[in-house]
Amino acid sequence: MPLPREIDLLGIYMPTVTLLFLVTLAIGWGIDRVIAWFGLYTYAWHPILLRVSLFTCFYGVVALYFYQ
């Protein structure tokens, strides 16, 4: 089911990508907490860069899934 291109949020039209961003942010935060709890960031060369890269990958996957 394709998403509409714009969503009406309190009278403001926002792109659907914003909603996908917020959903991905919540999922990414949960996965980040799991990775941190297991201590896997100690094996990363640059943990912040890894976090941003994982978020970018998740966001791309979610956006491509909904906007095929």
Residue pairs with C-beta under 8 A, 6 or more apart in sequence:
2 66
2 67
2 68
3 16
3 66
3 67
4 16
5 15
5 16
6 13
6 14
6 15
6 16
7 13
7 14
7 15
7 16
7 18
7 19
16 66
17 63
20 59
20 62
20 63
20 66
21 59
23 62
24 55
24 58
24 59
24 62
25 55
27 58
27 62
28 51
28 54
28 55
28 58
28 59
31 54
31 58
32 51
32 54
35 41
41 47
41 50
44 50
